[in-house]
Amino acid sequence: NRRGRLFMEIKRYYYLNKLIRKMDNGFIKVITGIRRSGKSYLLNNIFYNYLIENGVDENHIIKFAFDSGQDLLKIGEDLIDLDILSGERLVNPKKFLEYVFVRTNSDEKYYILLDEVQLLASFEQVLNGFLRQKNLDVYVTGSNSKFLSKDVITEFAGRGDEIHIMPLVFSEFFQNYDCDKEDAFAAYQVFGGLPAQALMNSDEDKMNYLKNQLSNVYLRDIVNRYDVRLNSELEDLLNILASGISTLTNPSKIESTFLSVKKSKISANTIDKYIDYFEDSFLIKRVHRYDVKGRKYIGTPYKIYFEDVGLRNARLNFRQIEPTHLMENIIYNELRYRGYMVDVGTVIKRENGPNDKDVKKQLEVDFIANLGSKKYYIQSAYSLSSKEKLEQEKASLINIDDSFKKIIVVKDRIKPSLDEHGILTINLFDFLLDMDSLDL
């Protein structure tokens, strides 16, 4: 059945290989990501099985989940007294350290796999202590509500090595589908890639799951972490951001929307702060514009993309399924999954206007993707249905005067082709299903 197929076949090798590369590097390996993206499964199943299959004695793997009643009983915690859901009392670090030290009492190598480590009191000091023991290799996951990447950087002073895990990208999602690429993508652009959702057979179950997770997990986390008092404004802001994915916006523009539509006087500063909260919780990404010719960043406006398009659609009750914008969001997430730093580009083109006056025209490049010495300029085009549409998509790329590769990704069924300007046009599925597609 589909549930079995997902866990047998979707091994998330890309992330496993990252963990393998980072083994024994002297850092705390910190797996971050939006809740329900598969952090715990990656650590406790996929990576654990890799260690066992490669000859590590199971007694040399200390696996502990701080939200597991069974594990807590192992260290003598009173589950009645320990209310981990409300956060009234955290796990006793002394009890946990005694448990670990008894099991790591030789100079041989041990692997420590810790899940939901933010539920351990003084976890920063505990992990920093592990760093001083050369025979321990430590891997942790943490909840978004209390364990964000910014916290990791602060608490471990450069000794935390982050592995950010995203919901399933399309190539991972497609492994769980028995239908063709078109039908799979139609489902993916609506329901996204949260693994538990991909296990479900009915659309109703998928929709209810995504809506419940958004309200009862993601938004609640943000409200609790930051003690947000304007709950309705926070939710309204998420609606506005969801409606405007892949379009330029800024806090001042959103402030005007609140005033005119919601009759609310929430300030631009508060809006900017709330967007920070969403971004820190990995729910969205704010992508700034880069002036290609001027070689500088432009502060605002910027674009917003969702970490998972299914959550974006759930926020709008699945009433606003715009293939063009969703495709752009999916391409953005794919580029990040492959390790690229991604900006939105602008190109200034000078033209003769009325009375022969010099007129500056601003053209947009959907994405500038950088990885080491590699750089790509990428346009997302749902369809190139006419010559005019093709010329529109190429306009900004033609006006970039460097030698880096320029690419148009299109949903149309086409074979990869190069034009006289050196612009590569490739099909969306060729891009999404081939990690080396940008180097065709």
N, C-alpha and C positions, 0 to 999 in steps of 0.2 A: 504494500500500500504506500501512499504518498508520504505518510509519516515516517515509515521505515526508510524509504528511499532518501529522504532528506538527510537523516543522520548517518546513513551508510555511505552516501556519495558526496555530500557537500562537506568536504574536509577543511575548507578554508586554508589551503596550502600556502597562499600568499602570506598570511599572518603567521602560520606555523614556521615558515622559512625565516621570517623576521626574528622570531623567538630563538630559533636555532642559531642564527648569526650572532645573537647577542649573549649566548650562553657563556658563563664564566668571564664576563667582561669587567667585573668589579663594581657594577652598578646595580641598584634596585630596578628591576624591570617592572614598569608600571603600565598596566593595560587600562587605558581610558576609553571612553566612548559613551554615546547615549545609552540610557537604560534599555535593556532588552535587545541589545545589538549582538549579543553572543559572547561577551567577555568571559563569563564563568565557564561556558562550554569550551571555549578555546583553551583556557588554562587547565581546567580540571579533567577534561576528556581528551581533547586532541593532543595537547602538549604532554600530558601525563602518559598517554598511550605511546607517544613517540619515545619518551624516556625508557619505558618498560621494554619496548621493542628493540631499543638500542643498548640493552644490557645493563641498565641501571637497576639495582636491587630495589624492590618496592619498599624495603625497610629504610632506604636512603632517600625516600621521597616523603616529606612531611606535608600532607595536604590537610588544610584546615579552613573551614568556612565559618565566619563569625556570626552568620545568621542561621546556622544549622543547630537545632536542638540536640541532635546526636553528638555533634562535635563539642558543644558546650558542656554536655554531661561528662565528656572525657576529661575535662580539666576541673570538674567539681563545681561548676557554676550552678546556682539555684535558679532554675528557669522561671519560677513564680516571682522571685524577687527581681529578676533581670528582665525588665521591660524594654527590649531592644527596639520595638516598633516606635514607641514614644520617645525614645532617647533619654529616658530618665536616668538610667545607669548603664555605663559601658562595661565591656568585659574587662575583668581584672588582669592587668598585664603580668603581674607576678605569677599567677596561676598558669598563664599561657607560656611564659618563659621557662618555668619549671618543666612543663610538658615537653617543650622543644629540647631543652638541655639534656634531659634524660635520654632522648632519642638521637642525639648528635654528640655522643660522648667519646668519639674517636677522631683521629685526624683525617679520616677519609672524607670524600666529597658527599655533601648532602644538598638536596634541592628542596627549597621551602616554597610551597604554593599556597598563598593566602587569599581568600575570597572575602570581599566586603570588609576590608581591613579598617575602615573608618569606624567600625563598631568596637574596636579595641581601644581602650583608654591609653593615652600617651603613645599612640602607634608610631609617631614620628621618632621618638626616642628609641623605641624597640627596634625599628628598622635601621636606624643609624647605628645601633649596637651590632646588628647582624653584619653591617658593612665591615666591621673591624675583625670579623672572623673569616679568615681566608678559605676555609673549607665549606662555607655556606654560599649557595647561589640562590638569590631570592627573587620571587615573582609575586606581584600582588595585583588585585583588581580593587576598584573602589566605586562606590555609588556616586553618581553625579551630584547628589544633593550636598555632600560634604567632602568630596574628594575630586576636585577639578584639577586640570593640568596646571593652572596657575598656582594652586596650592602645592603641587608636587615640586615645582620649580623653587618655590619659597622654602618649603620645609626641608628639602634634601640638599639645598645649596649646590646644585649641579651634579649630585650623585644619583639622581633619578633618571632613568632612560625610558622615555615614553613610547609605547606602541599604541597608536590610536586605531581602534577598530570601528568600522562603519557597518551599517546594515548591509545586507547582501547587495552587491552590485549585480547588474543584469546577467553577467556570465555565470555567477554563482546561483542566482535565482533560476536561470534557465535549466540548470542541471536537474531541477525538481519537476520539470514539466514534460509531459508526454506529447504535447501538441507542437505546432510549428512556431517559428520565431515571432511571426506577426501576432499570433494569439497570445503567446507568452508576454510579449511586450505590452500588448493591450491591457493585460492584467497587471503587469508590473507598474505601468504609469499611473494606474488607479490606486493600487494597494501597497506599492513600495516593497521594501526588502526586509522588514523586521522578521527574523527567523520564525518565531512562533506563528505569525500570520501566514507564512508560506506553508505551514503544516496543515492549515485549515482548508476544508473542501468547499464550504459554502460561502458565497459572497456576503451573506448576512452575518455570519460569524466573523469574517474578516473585518467588516465595517464596525461591528460592535466592539471588537477587540481594540481596534485602533482608536476609536472615540473614547473608550474607557481608559486606555493607557494615557491618552493625552490629558484627560481631566484628572484622573485619580493618581497618576504617577508623575508625569513631567511637570505639569503646572503646580501640583501640590508641593513637589520638591522645591521649586523656585520660591513659592510663597513662604515655605518654612525656613529655607536657607537665608533668605534676605528679609524676612519679616515684612512682606509687602502688605500694605494696608489698602491700596486701591486695586482690589482684586478684579472688579469689573473692568477697570481701565486696562489692566494687564491683559485680560482676555480679549478686549476690543482691539488692543494693539496687535495681538497675535493674529486676529482676523484680518486686519489691514495688511500686515506683512504677508500673510498667506495669499491674499487676493492679488498682491503686487509682486510675486516672485519674478525674477529676471527683468524687472523694470527699475529704472533709476528712481531713488527716493532719498529723503533726508528727514531728520527730526522736525525741521520747520514746516516742511510740506505736510507731514503727518499731523503736526499740531493744528494746522489749518483744517485738516480733514476732521479731527476731533471736534473742533469748534463748529464747523458748518453742518456736519452730519450727526454727530453724537451730542451736540450742545454741551460739550465738556471743555473745561479750561485747563486741561493737563498741559504742563509746560514742555517745551522742546528738550530741556535738560532732563526732566523725568523720563521722557520717551527714550532719550539716548541711554539713560541708565537702565531702563527695562530691556532695551535691545541688548545691552551688555549681559544682562542676566540670561536671556535666551541663548546668547552665543556661548557664555561660559558653561551652560548646561548642555552644550553640543546639539541643541535643537535646530539652530540656524547658523549660517555663516554670512558675515557681512564682507562683501568683496569691493575693495576700493578701485578707483580708476587710475590708470597709468597713462600719462601723455607719452606716446611712443617717440615722437620727434623731439619733444622737450626733455625727455628722459627724467621725468619727475612725477610724483604722485599728486593726485588731485583729491583734496579732502572730502568734499561732498559735491554732488550726490554720489551714492554708491548703490550696489545691488544687493538683494537678499536672496539666498538660496536655502532650502531646507535640507537637513541631513537625511531625511527620508520623505519622499514625495507622498507616501501613503499617509503619514501624519499630517502633512500639509492639506491633503484632500479631506481627511477626516475633520480637520478644523473647520472646513467650509461645508460640512455635511455632504460631501461628494457631489455638490451642485455645480462646481466650477472646474471642470476637467478640460483644460486648454492644452491640446497636444503640443503646440509650439513652445509655450513656456515650460511645460513639464519636460519636454525633450532637452531644452537648454539646461534645466536643473539636473537632469540625469547625466548629461555630458560633463557638467561641472563636477559632480560627485565622482564620476569615473576617473577624471583627471587627478583628483585628490587621492583616490584609492591607489593610483599608480605612483603616487609620491611626488607629484608636481606641485610647485607653488603656483597659484593661479590668481591672476588679476584680470580686471576688465580694461580693455585698451581704448584709447581715443587717438585719432589721427586728424590733424588739422590740414585741410586742403584749401588753397587759395584759388579763387575764381574771379573772373571779371563780372562785376555786377552792373546795375544801371549806371549810365554815364561813365562807363569804363572805370568805375571805382573798384578797388581791390576789396573783395568780400571773403571772409574766412568761414569755411564750412567745416563743421565738426562731424567726423565719421566715426562709427563705433566698430571696434573689434570685440567680438563676444568674449574671447579668452586669450590671454597671454600665458602660456604654460612654460615654466622653467624648472629644469632638473639638472643640476650641475652645469655642464657646458651646453646642454641642449635647450633650445627655445623654439616654441611653435606658436604661430598666430592661427587661431581657430575660429571659424564662423559656424554657428548652428543654423541650419536652414531646413525646416520641415519639408518643404517642397521647392524645387526650382522649375516652376510650371511655365515660365515664359522667359524670353530673352531679357526682358526688363528686370525680372526678379533676379536672374543670374548676374546681371551687371550691377545691381544694387548690392548683392552679397560680396561681389569681388571688389567694389569701389575702394573700401578702406584698405584691403590687402594690397591692391595695386599701388597705393600711395605710401606704402612702407618701403623705404629705400635701403634696407639691410638685406643680408643674404639668408636669414633664418627661414625655415620652412613655413609655408602658408597653406592652410588646409580648410576646405569646406566639408562639413559632415552633413549629409542630406538623408532624409528618410526615404526618398525615391529609390527604386531598385535600379542601381547602376553599377557598372564595373569601375574600379579605380581608374582615374584619368588625369593626365597633366595637360595644362593649356600652355599657350605661348608665353605666359607670364611666370610659369613655374608653379602655378597654384594647383594643388592636388585636390580633387573632389572624390570623396569616398562615401560609401553607403554606411548608414548608422550601425547596422549589424556587423559589418566588417570592422568597424571601429570598436564596438562594445565587446565583441567576442574574440578579438585578437589583441593581446597585450602589446604586440609589436606593430600595430596597425599604423601608427604615426610615421613609421620609417619605411613605408611602402615605396 
